[in-house]
Amino acid sequence: QVQLVESGGDLVQPGGSLRLSCVVPEDIFGSNTMGWYRHLSGKAREEIARITVGSITRYLDSVKGRFTISRDADKKSVYLTMNSLKTEDTGVYYCNTMPALIIRAREYWGQGTQVTVSS
């Protein structure tokens, strides 16, 4: 059974930092571009960062310069380091392949991890 397990979300003040982690099954990690998505209240889920197997990265403009995506082949994990957090970054963050995994004809999503930026 495929599982993508996100962690690291928390309540943080504006300007603060967080590091999100995602453990990825080995057979998925080694052959897919991985990414972080987020679901902000009242908006559709959006891709915010991606990293290829060769560690080429790309970012949504609104997080560029503040967020950094990375991957660790030994730990089969993908990370999102978030600095200078803003209240508008509040939402649920997910990791997934790019494009999202399809299992039994449906997009698969993990539970995500909640990030709340508030004073």
N, C-alpha and C positions, 0 to 999 in steps of 0.2 A: 504494500500500500504506500503510495507516494505521500510524503509529508514535507511541507516546507514550514519550518518553525522559526518564527520571528520573535525577537526579544529585545529589551533595552529601552522600551518606551517609558516615559515618566512625566511627572509634572516638573516644569522648569520655568524659571523667570525669563522674561525677554532679555535677549543678549546672551543667554546661557548656551550650553552645549550638551549634546547627547551623542551616544554611539549606539546605533542599532546593529543587531547581528541576525544572521539567518543561516541556519544549518540546512544544507542541500544534500539530497541523496547523491551518492557518488556517480551513478550512471547519468545523472542529469547535469551535475556540476561540470564535468570534464568536457562536455560537448555543446554547451549552450551559452549564448550571451545571457547574462543575468541582469536583473534590474530591480530597482525600488520604485514602487508606486505609492501613491497616497490617495486617501479618500477624505476630502474636506467636506464639512457640513454643507449640504445644499448644492454640492457640485458632483460631477461625475469623477470616477477614479481616474487619475492621471499618472503618466509615467514621469518620474522626476530625474532618474539617473540610470545609466546602463553601463555595463562593462563587458567587453568581449572576452573570449578565452585568452586572447593575447593581451588583455588588460588595456585595451583602448576604451576610453570613457567618453560619455556624452551626458550633458545635463540640460534640464529645463532652465530657461533663462532666469526664472525667478529664484532659483537656488544656486546658480552658478557663482562660484567664488565663496560660497558659504558652506556647501555640502561637498563631501568627498566620498566616492564609492570605491571600494577595494575588494579584493578577493584573496583568499588564502587557500592554496591548493592542498596543503597538508591537513587543514582542518575542514576542508570542503565547506567553507563558509564565505558569505558575502557580508560586507559591512557598509554602513552608511554613517559617516561622521558628520554631525551637523553642528555648525557653529553659528554664532550671531542669530540665534533663533528669534523669530517674530511671532506675535500672536496669531498671525494668519497662517503659520505653519501647523497650527493645531489640527490634528486629524488622526486617522488610523493609517499606519504605514505597513505595506506589504512587500515582500520580495517575491519574485517569480521569474520565470524565463521570459525572454523577449522573442516572439510574442508569448503571451501567457500559455501555460500548459493546458492541453486539452485532454481530458480523461472522460471516457464514455460519452463523447460528443459534447461535453460541457467544459467551460473554462474552470480550472481548479484554482482555488485561492485558499491560503492558510487563514488562520484566525487574525493575523495582523498584530500590531502592537500600537497601543495608544500613546500619542505624543500630545501633551497639553502644555501650551506656552501661555503663562498667565502670571501676573503680579499679585 
